[in-house]
Amino acid sequence: MTEFSIPSRRGFLVLSGVSLFLAGCSTTAVMTPTPGSEDDTVAALPMVNTLRASKGLSALTLDTSARKAAGIQAIRMAKAQEMKHLIGFGDDFGARMKKSDVALPAAENIAAGQKSVEAAVQAWIDSPRHLENMLGNYRGLGVAMAPAKDGRPYWAMVLSG
């Protein structure tokens, strides 16, 4: 017959605390995407950082606020079925960044129609103004895509200070 012993309350609490601590030691960033958009930051980041490294610039990091702002902008464009930074009367880039808690200075690249994040990033690299943003003095990055009703993908990249 095997004997089972019930650990003391203190032992149970210690083991529970250790388990919770270990559960929180994940090396994988968890991001809840903005509903209606696809967060593509993890895929875009190495491409942007390779570009920046080739110019002697520091690497960008994943930025939760920039990811949120990119998701919101991609959704806005998909709903409007228009590739625009400013959509609707009174739209304001600075107010949108502030609402998403994006660290300033900030910049935004947008695109539409590209079938993959790689194609969207390449389109931005091929555009002098968008390239200038990606090579700017920023620290964080967020990239998202939202499909319009017709399936056309709308892309947004937010770079944060």
MDTraj code that builds the backbone (N, CA, C; nanometers):
import mdtraj as md
import numpy as np

residues = "MET THR GLU PHE SER ILE PRO SER ARG ARG GLY PHE LEU VAL LEU SER GLY VAL SER LEU PHE LEU ALA GLY CYS SER THR THR ALA VAL MET THR PRO THR PRO GLY SER GLU ASP ASP THR VAL ALA ALA LEU PRO MET VAL ASN THR LEU ARG ALA SER LYS GLY LEU SER ALA LEU THR LEU ASP THR SER ALA ARG LYS ALA ALA GLY ILE GLN ALA ILE ARG MET ALA LYS ALA GLN GLU MET LYS HIS LEU ILE GLY PHE GLY ASP ASP PHE GLY ALA ARG MET LYS LYS SER ASP VAL ALA LEU PRO ALA ALA GLU ASN ILE ALA ALA GLY GLN LYS SER VAL GLU ALA ALA VAL GLN ALA TRP ILE ASP SER PRO ARG HIS LEU GLU ASN MET LEU GLY ASN TYR ARG GLY LEU GLY VAL ALA MET ALA PRO ALA LYS ASP GLY ARG PRO TYR TRP ALA MET VAL LEU SER GLY".split()
xyz = np.array([
    [0.0843, -0.1169, 0.0000],
    [0.0000, 0.0000, 0.0000],
    [0.0890, 0.1235, 0.0000],
    [0.0603, 0.2183, -0.0873],
    [0.1372, 0.3413, -0.0973],
    [0.0747, 0.4456, -0.0079],
    [0.1602, 0.5185, 0.0616],
    [0.1106, 0.6249, 0.1487],
    [0.1234, 0.7592, 0.0787],
    [0.0191, 0.8371, 0.0850],
    [0.0219, 0.9725, 0.0324],
    [0.0197, 1.0667, 0.1501],
    [0.1015, 1.1690, 0.1413],
    [0.0976, 1.2680, 0.2480],
    [0.0496, 1.4005, 0.1909],
    [-0.0294, 1.4670, 0.2667],
    [-0.0788, 1.5979, 0.2260],
    [0.0218, 1.6995, 0.2759],
    [0.0762, 1.7827, 0.1844],
    [0.1751, 1.8807, 0.2273],
    [0.1112, 1.9841, 0.3200],
    [0.1956, 2.0425, 0.3989],
    [0.1470, 2.1469, 0.4880],
    [0.0942, 2.2638, 0.4062],
    [0.0160, 2.3467, 0.4694],
    [-0.0380, 2.4646, 0.4009],
    [0.0761, 2.5538, 0.3518],
    [0.1797, 2.5711, 0.4354],
    [0.2935, 2.6544, 0.3970],
    [0.3645, 2.5943, 0.2759],
    [0.3852, 2.4643, 0.2747],
    [0.4493, 2.3979, 0.1622],
    [0.3677, 2.4137, 0.0347],
    [0.2355, 2.3997, 0.0497],
    [0.1471, 2.4172, -0.0645],
    [0.1572, 2.5584, -0.1199],
    [0.1576, 2.6578, -0.0329],
    [0.1659, 2.7970, -0.0764],
    [0.2993, 2.8263, -0.1440],
    [0.4075, 2.7711, -0.0900],
    [0.5387, 2.7912, -0.1506],
    [0.5419, 2.7302, -0.2906],
    [0.4928, 2.6062, -0.3038],
    [0.4905, 2.5416, -0.4350],
    [0.4010, 2.6183, -0.5327],
    [0.2894, 2.6694, -0.4837],
    [0.1999, 2.7471, -0.5695],
    [0.2689, 2.8738, -0.6175],
    [0.3384, 2.9410, -0.5273],
    [0.4097, 3.0638, -0.5646],
    [0.5183, 3.0372, -0.6664],
    [0.5938, 2.9293, -0.6474],
    [0.6983, 2.8928, -0.7422],
    [0.6369, 2.8626, -0.8785],
    [0.5250, 2.7915, -0.8791],
    [0.4585, 2.7587, -1.0054],
    [0.4136, 2.8843, -1.0780],
    [0.3550, 2.9788, -1.0040],
    [0.3117, 3.1043, -1.0664],
    [0.4301, 3.1835, -1.1196],
    [0.5402, 3.1852, -1.0431],
    [0.6600, 3.2561, -1.0881],
    [0.7114, 3.1962, -1.2184],
    [0.7217, 3.0638, -1.2225],
    [0.7729, 2.9970, -1.3417],
    [0.6794, 3.0162, -1.4601],
    [0.5498, 3.0176, -1.4365],
    [0.4544, 3.0393, -1.5446],
    [0.4710, 3.1782, -1.6051],
    [0.5139, 3.2746, -1.5249],
    [0.5338, 3.4109, -1.5744],
    [0.6674, 3.4318, -1.6417],
    [0.7533, 3.3312, -1.6432],
    [0.8866, 3.3450, -1.7022],
    [0.8888, 3.2993, -1.8466],
    [0.7961, 3.3429, -1.9237],
    [0.7896, 3.3067, -2.0641],
    [0.8786, 3.3994, -2.1461],
    [0.9410, 3.3441, -2.2489],
    [1.0236, 3.4269, -2.3366],
    [0.9477, 3.4672, -2.4622],
    [0.8245, 3.4225, -2.4757],
    [0.7439, 3.4553, -2.5923],
    [0.6553, 3.5733, -2.5602],
    [0.6640, 3.6786, -2.6424],
    [0.5777, 3.7948, -2.6231],
    [0.4366, 3.7571, -2.6640],
    [0.3409, 3.7858, -2.5792],
    [0.2023, 3.7567, -2.6090],
    [0.1353, 3.8884, -2.6452],
    [0.0716, 3.8903, -2.7590],
    [0.0056, 4.0115, -2.8045],
    [-0.1363, 3.9777, -2.8411],
    [-0.2298, 4.0445, -2.7801],
    [-0.3685, 4.0310, -2.8202],
    [-0.3896, 4.1294, -2.9343],
    [-0.4154, 4.0776, -3.0537],
    [-0.4301, 4.1690, -3.1664],
    [-0.5540, 4.2561, -3.1507],
    [-0.5503, 4.3713, -3.2157],
    [-0.6675, 4.4567, -3.2191],
    [-0.7738, 4.3796, -3.2964],
    [-0.8917, 4.3569, -3.2370],
    [-0.9950, 4.2787, -3.3065],
    [-1.0231, 4.3349, -3.4459],
    [-1.0194, 4.2477, -3.5452],
    [-1.0417, 4.2889, -3.6830],
    [-0.9134, 4.3098, -3.7609],
    [-0.8003, 4.3012, -3.6916],
    [-0.6722, 4.3169, -3.7607],
    [-0.5810, 4.2001, -3.7273],
    [-0.4772, 4.1861, -3.8082],
    [-0.3752, 4.0827, -3.7884],
    [-0.2452, 4.1528, -3.7516],
    [-0.1905, 4.1181, -3.6369],
    [-0.0642, 4.1791, -3.5935],
    [0.0506, 4.1094, -3.6661],
    [0.1224, 4.1829, -3.7484],
    [0.2338, 4.1279, -3.8259],
    [0.3680, 4.1850, -3.7817],
    [0.3743, 4.2390, -3.6618],
    [0.4975, 4.3011, -3.6144],
    [0.6119, 4.2012, -3.6048],
    [0.5846, 4.0831, -3.5519],
    [0.6910, 3.9832, -3.5334],
    [0.7540, 3.9455, -3.6677],
    [0.6739, 3.9389, -3.7726],
    [0.7276, 3.9060, -3.9051],
    [0.8003, 4.0245, -3.9685],
    [0.7516, 4.1461, -3.9460],
    [0.8113, 4.2642, -4.0087],
    [0.9400, 4.3086, -3.9401],
    [0.9483, 4.2898, -3.8101],
    [1.0612, 4.3415, -3.7326],
    [1.1979, 4.2980, -3.7847],
    [1.2222, 4.1696, -3.8146],
    [1.3550, 4.1319, -3.8659],
    [1.3888, 4.1992, -3.9992],
    [1.2893, 4.2180, -4.0839],
    [1.3146, 4.2836, -4.2133],
    [1.3551, 4.4292, -4.1916],
    [1.2821, 4.4975, -4.1052],
    [1.3125, 4.6381, -4.0782],
    [1.4477, 4.6497, -4.0082],
    [1.4752, 4.5614, -3.9144],
    [1.6028, 4.5691, -3.8421],
    [1.7218, 4.5332, -3.9299],
    [1.7046, 4.4435, -4.0260],
    [1.8119, 4.4131, -4.1211],
    [1.8426, 4.5376, -4.2050],
    [1.7381, 4.6038, -4.2493],
    [1.7538, 4.7284, -4.3243],
    [1.8273, 4.8326, -4.2403],
    [1.7830, 4.8511, -4.1168],
    [1.8448, 4.9514, -4.0289],
    [1.9916, 4.9163, -4.0009],
    [2.0199, 4.7890, -3.9779],
    [2.1579, 4.7463, -3.9503],
    [2.2483, 4.7758, -4.0702],
    [2.1952, 4.7602, -4.1916],
    [2.2756, 4.7863, -4.3122],
    [2.3133, 4.9335, -4.3231],
    [2.2431, 5.0192, -4.2513],
    [2.2712, 5.1631, -4.2513],
    [2.3397, 5.2072, -4.1218],
    [2.3778, 5.1088, -4.0382],
    [2.4457, 5.1398, -3.9130],
    [2.3528, 5.1940, -3.8042],
    [2.2241, 5.1650, -3.8144],
    [2.1263, 5.2159, -3.7171],
    [2.0907, 5.1093, -3.6150],
    [2.0451, 5.1540, -3.4992],
    [2.0067, 5.0610, -3.3933],
    [1.8782, 4.9877, -3.4303],
    [1.8628, 4.8709, -3.3700],
    [1.7458, 4.7875, -3.3946],
    [1.6230, 4.8446, -3.3239],
    [1.5076, 4.8216, -3.3838],
    [1.3810, 4.8563, -3.3211],
    [1.3342, 4.7386, -3.2361],
    [1.2428, 4.7658, -3.1448],
    [1.1853, 4.6607, -3.0618],
    [1.0343, 4.6559, -3.0821],
    [0.9741, 4.5456, -3.0406],
    [0.8287, 4.5341, -3.0427],
    [0.7718, 4.6363, -2.9458],
    [0.6747, 4.7118, -2.9890],
    [0.6135, 4.8142, -2.9058],
    [0.4629, 4.7888, -2.9014],
    [0.4129, 4.7525, -2.7849],
    [0.2716, 4.7188, -2.7687],
    [0.1806, 4.8336, -2.8110],
    [0.2154, 4.9552, -2.7746],
    [0.1318, 5.0702, -2.8111],
    [0.1340, 5.0948, -2.9611],
    [0.2503, 5.0815, -3.0236],
    [0.2600, 5.0987, -3.1691],
    [0.1840, 4.9876, -3.2410],
    [0.1868, 4.8683, -3.1858],
    [0.1129, 4.7564, -3.2439],
    [-0.0370, 4.7860, -3.2407],
    [-0.0825, 4.8376, -3.1283],
    [-0.2242, 4.8719, -3.1136],
    [-0.2630, 4.9811, -3.2131],
    [-0.1825, 5.0865, -3.2220],
    [-0.2114, 5.1971, -3.3130],
    [-0.2113, 5.1506, -3.4581],
    [-0.1194, 5.0618, -3.4945],
    [-0.1152, 5.0085, -3.6316],
    [-0.2416, 4.9285, -3.6603],
    [-0.2841, 4.8486, -3.5651],
    [-0.4066, 4.7699, -3.5831],
    [-0.5287, 4.8585, -3.6024],
    [-0.5374, 4.9621, -3.5213],
    [-0.6503, 5.0548, -3.5323],
    [-0.6507, 5.1233, -3.6685],
    [-0.5345, 5.1694, -3.7150],
    [-0.5277, 5.2385, -3.8451],
    [-0.5594, 5.1434, -3.9593],
    [-0.5100, 5.0206, -3.9539],
    [-0.5393, 4.9242, -4.0604],
    [-0.6903, 4.8993, -4.0678],
    [-0.7547, 4.8864, -3.9537],
    [-0.8997, 4.8646, -3.9500],
    [-0.9744, 4.9856, -4.0054],
    [-0.9312, 5.1043, -3.9665],
    [-0.9962, 5.2269, -4.0147],
    [-0.9916, 5.2342, -4.1672],
    [-0.8740, 5.2040, -4.2237],
    [-0.8602, 5.2094, -4.3691],
    [-0.9445, 5.1010, -4.4361],
    [-0.9446, 4.9798, -4.3797],
    [-1.0224, 4.8701, -4.4380],
    [-1.1715, 4.9024, -4.4355],
    [-1.2193, 4.9591, -4.3264],
    [-1.3617, 4.9955, -4.3180],
    [-1.3969, 5.1039, -4.4196],
    [-1.3075, 5.2012, -4.4354],
    [-1.3305, 5.3100, -4.5309],
    [-1.2979, 5.2680, -4.6746],
    [-1.2264, 5.1565, -4.6885],
    [-1.1751, 5.1087, -4.8172],
    [-1.0959, 5.2184, -4.8882],
    [-1.0141, 5.2874, -4.8074],
    [-0.9276, 5.3941, -4.8568],
    [-0.7934, 5.3877, -4.7864],
    [-0.6867, 5.4049, -4.8644],
    [-0.5534, 5.4110, -4.8063],
    [-0.5222, 5.5583, -4.7778],
    [-0.5479, 5.5992, -4.6548],
    [-0.5257, 5.7373, -4.6140],
    [-0.4781, 5.7399, -4.4695],
    [-0.3928, 5.8369, -4.4391],
    [-0.3529, 5.8574, -4.3002],
    [-0.4668, 5.9205, -4.2216],
    [-0.5337, 6.0156, -4.2830],
    [-0.6419, 6.0881, -4.2162],
    [-0.7743, 6.0495, -4.2813],
    [-0.8640, 5.9957, -4.2001],
    [-0.9926, 5.9484, -4.2506],
    [-1.1026, 6.0205, -4.1736],
    [-1.1801, 6.0969, -4.2442],
    [-1.2920, 6.1654, -4.1810],
    [-1.2544, 6.3034, -4.1297],
    [-1.3559, 6.3834, -4.1118],
    [-1.3404, 6.5203, -4.0656],
    [-1.2819, 6.5221, -3.9250],
    [-1.1814, 6.6042, -3.9042],
    [-1.1230, 6.6214, -3.7712],
    [-1.0242, 6.5136, -3.7296],
    [-0.9920, 6.4216, -3.8200],
    [-0.8941, 6.3186, -3.7846],
    [-0.7595, 6.3851, -3.7593],
    [-0.6855, 6.3343, -3.6625],
    [-0.5597, 6.3954, -3.6228],
    [-0.4607, 6.2860, -3.5856],
    [-0.3481, 6.2805, -3.6568],
    [-0.2467, 6.1774, -3.6325],
    [-0.1973, 6.1816, -3.4882],
    [-0.1611, 6.2998, -3.4392],
    [-0.1097, 6.3125, -3.3029],
    [-0.2093, 6.2647, -3.1988],
    [-0.3351, 6.2974, -3.2170],
    [-0.4386, 6.2535, -3.1222],
    [-0.4535, 6.1018, -3.1253],
    [-0.4445, 6.0424, -3.2446],
    [-0.4531, 5.8958, -3.2538],
    [-0.3366, 5.8296, -3.1818],
    [-0.2165, 5.8849, -3.1988],
    [-0.0999, 5.8271, -3.1321],
    [-0.1133, 5.8416, -2.9805],
    [-0.1582, 5.9570, -2.9367],
    [-0.1754, 5.9809, -2.7934],
    [-0.2794, 5.8857, -2.7344],
    [-0.3884, 5.8653, -2.8051],
    [-0.4946, 5.7766, -2.7578],
    [-0.4448, 5.6327, -2.7405],
    [-0.3497, 5.5921, -2.8237],
    [-0.2925, 5.4563, -2.8146],
    [-0.1677, 5.4507, -2.7273],
    [-0.1323, 5.5629, -2.6633],
    [-0.0141, 5.5713, -2.5762],
    [0.1169, 5.5449, -2.6504],
    [0.1238, 5.5865, -2.7758],
    [0.2460, 5.5702, -2.8555],
    [0.3451, 5.6787, -2.8144],
    [0.4672, 5.6362, -2.7839],
    [0.5724, 5.7310, -2.7464],
    [0.6100, 5.8155, -2.8679],
    [0.6216, 5.9449, -2.8462],
    [0.6581, 6.0378, -2.9530],
    [0.8079, 6.0620, -2.9534],
    [0.8682, 6.0960, -3.0660],
    [0.8053, 6.1177, -3.1950],
    [0.7564, 5.9849, -3.2537],
    [0.6614, 5.9950, -3.3457],
    [0.6055, 5.8765, -3.4099],
    [0.5881, 5.9033, -3.5587],
    [0.5840, 5.7954, -3.6348],
    [0.5596, 5.8035, -3.7783],
    [0.4709, 5.6868, -3.8171],
    [0.4061, 5.7004, -3.9323],
    [0.3151, 5.5967, -3.9786],
    [0.3365, 5.5742, -4.1273],
    [0.3518, 5.4485, -4.1655],
    [0.3551, 5.4087, -4.3057],
    [0.2276, 5.3299, -4.3324],
    [0.1658, 5.3523, -4.4480],
    [0.0463, 5.2776, -4.4847],
    [0.0630, 5.2206, -4.6247],
    [-0.0116, 5.1135, -4.6517],
    [-0.0080, 5.0497, -4.7833],
    [-0.1394, 4.9745, -4.8015],
    [-0.1671, 4.9367, -4.9252],
    [-0.2877, 4.8595, -4.9537],
    [-0.2637, 4.7686, -5.0732],
    [-0.3207, 4.6504, -5.0654],
    [-0.3164, 4.5564, -5.1770],
    [-0.2084, 4.4503, -5.1706],
    [-0.1038, 4.4699, -5.0926],
    [0.0032, 4.3712, -5.0850],
    [-0.0508, 4.2440, -5.0180],
    [-0.0125, 4.1296, -5.0714],
    [-0.0658, 4.0015, -5.0235],
    [0.0080, 3.9435, -4.9038],
    [0.1214, 4.0037, -4.8661],
    [0.1976, 3.9520, -4.7524],
    [0.2676, 4.0671, -4.6805],
    [0.3077, 4.0409, -4.5572],
    [0.3804, 4.1425, -4.4822],
    [0.5138, 4.1729, -4.5504],
    [0.5757, 4.0708, -4.6081],
    [0.7018, 4.0916, -4.6793],
    [0.6827, 4.1889, -4.7964],
    [0.5737, 4.1725, -4.8699],
    [0.5462, 4.2613, -4.9833],
    [0.5166, 4.4034, -4.9361],
    [0.4457, 4.4168, -4.8235],
    [0.4159, 4.5507, -4.7698],
    [0.5451, 4.6196, -4.7261],
    [0.6307, 4.5483, -4.6534],
    [0.7571, 4.6079, -4.6084],
    [0.8432, 4.6445, -4.7293],
    [0.8459, 4.5599, -4.8299],
    [0.9246, 4.5903, -4.9497],
    [0.8706, 4.7142, -5.0208],
    [0.7386, 4.7295, -5.0247],
    [0.6791, 4.8489, -5.0861],
    [0.7233, 4.9744, -5.0105],
    [0.7296, 4.9660, -4.8783],
    [0.7747, 5.0809, -4.7987],
    [0.9241, 5.1087, -4.8216],
    [1.0025, 5.0034, -4.8347],
    [1.1461, 5.0205, -4.8628],
    [1.1649, 5.0886, -4.9982],
    [1.0818, 5.0522, -5.0962],
    [1.0929, 5.1071, -5.2317],
    [1.0417, 5.2507, -5.2438],
    [0.9772, 5.3009, -5.1408],
    [0.9231, 5.4370, -5.1411],
    [1.0146, 5.5275, -5.0588],
    [1.0760, 5.6292, -5.1197],
    [1.1713, 5.7130, -5.0458],
    [1.1165, 5.7711, -4.9147],
    [0.9956, 5.8188, -4.9136],
    [0.9395, 5.8794, -4.7916],
    [0.9155, 5.7741, -4.6822],
    [0.8647, 5.6572, -4.7212],
    [0.8414, 5.5507, -4.6240],
    [0.9738, 5.4941, -4.5726],
    [1.0700, 5.4835, -4.6631],
    [1.2033, 5.4379, -4.6244],
    [1.2636, 5.5335, -4.5219],
    [1.2472, 5.6628, -4.5459],
    [1.2975, 5.7638, -4.4518],
    [1.2381, 5.7426, -4.3119],
    [1.1096, 5.7112, -4.3059],
    [1.0475, 5.6829, -4.1760],
    [1.1127, 5.5623, -4.1091],
    [1.1339, 5.4548, -4.1848],
    [1.1903, 5.3326, -4.1261],
    [1.3348, 5.3517, -4.0811],
    [1.4020, 5.4500, -4.1379],
    [1.5414, 5.4763, -4.1000],
    [1.5520, 5.5926, -4.0009],
    [1.4387, 5.6376, -3.9521],
    [1.4369, 5.7511, -3.8605],
    [1.4791, 5.7147, -3.7193],
    [1.4815, 5.8155, -3.6352],
    [1.5250, 5.8003, -3.4958],
    [1.4091, 5.7490, -3.4099],
    [1.3786, 5.6214, -3.4268],
    [1.2689, 5.5574, -3.3533],
    [1.3222, 5.4377, -3.2769],
    [1.2431, 5.3916, -3.1820],
    [1.2832, 5.2773, -3.0993],
    [1.1886, 5.1585, -3.1114],
    [1.0606, 5.1859, -3.1386],
    [0.9608, 5.0792, -3.1379],
    [0.8895, 5.0651, -3.2707],
    [0.8232, 4.9491, -3.2872],
    [0.7565, 4.9185, -3.4128],
    [0.6280, 4.8415, -3.3873],
    [0.5286, 4.8708, -3.4693],
    [0.4051, 4.7941, -3.4746],
    [0.3593, 4.7868, -3.6179],
    [0.3182, 4.6693, -3.6646],
    [0.2709, 4.6511, -3.8018],
    [0.1457, 4.5644, -3.7974],
    [0.0427, 4.6075, -3.8707],
    [-0.0821, 4.5320, -3.8732],
    [-0.1456, 4.5373, -4.0104],
    [-0.2335, 4.4397, -4.0355],
    [-0.3091, 4.4322, -4.1592],
    [-0.4545, 4.4055, -4.1234],
    [-0.5440, 4.4702, -4.1984],
    [-0.6874, 4.4421, -4.1850],
    [-0.7455, 4.4287, -4.3252],
    [-0.8262, 4.3249, -4.3461],
    [-0.8873, 4.3086, -4.4782],
    [-1.0170, 4.3894, -4.4895],
    [-1.0368, 4.4492, -4.6054],
    [-1.1630, 4.5171, -4.6329],
    [-1.2685, 4.4112, -4.6654],
    [-1.3924, 4.4534, -4.6804],
    [-1.5014, 4.3603, -4.7143],
    [-1.4727, 4.2823, -4.8415],
    [-1.4042, 4.3479, -4.9360],
    [-1.3727, 4.2820, -5.0635],
    [-1.2464, 4.1964, -5.0554],
    [-1.1853, 4.1894, -4.9363],
    [-1.0654, 4.1075, -4.9174],
    [-0.9348, 4.1819, -4.9385],
    [-0.9408, 4.3050, -4.9876],
    [-0.8175, 4.3814, -5.0111],
    [-0.7507, 4.4119, -4.8771],
    [-0.6224, 4.3765, -4.8628],
    [-0.5525, 4.4033, -4.7367],
    [-0.5067, 4.5484, -4.7249],
    [-0.5252, 4.6049, -4.6067],
    [-0.4764, 4.7393, -4.5739],
    [-0.3737, 4.7243, -4.4632],
    [-0.2580, 4.7872, -4.4816],
    [-0.1434, 4.7733, -4.3934],
    [-0.1103, 4.9045, -4.3238],
    [-0.0688, 4.8952, -4.1990],
    [-0.0208, 5.0133, -4.1265],
    [0.1024, 4.9743, -4.0464],
    [0.2008, 5.0618, -4.0484],
    [0.3222, 5.0483, -3.9679],
    [0.3320, 5.1743, -3.8825],
    [0.3512, 5.1554, -3.7527],
    [0.3720, 5.2700, -3.6637],
    [0.5094, 5.2549, -3.6017],
    [0.5892, 5.3610, -3.6139],
    [0.7218, 5.3684, -3.5518],
    [0.7112, 5.4644, -3.4345],
    [0.7673, 5.4258, -3.3209],
    [0.7519, 5.5064, -3.2001],
    [0.8866, 5.5469, -3.1410],
    [0.8806, 5.6581, -3.0673],
    [1.0000, 5.7123, -3.0034],
    [1.0398, 5.6414, -2.8778],
])
top = md.Topology()
chain = top.add_chain()
for i, resn in enumerate(residues, 1):
    res = top.add_residue(resn, chain, resSeq=i)
    for name in ("N", "CA", "C"):
        top.add_atom(name, md.element.get_by_symbol(name[0]), res)
traj = md.Trajectory(xyz[None], top)
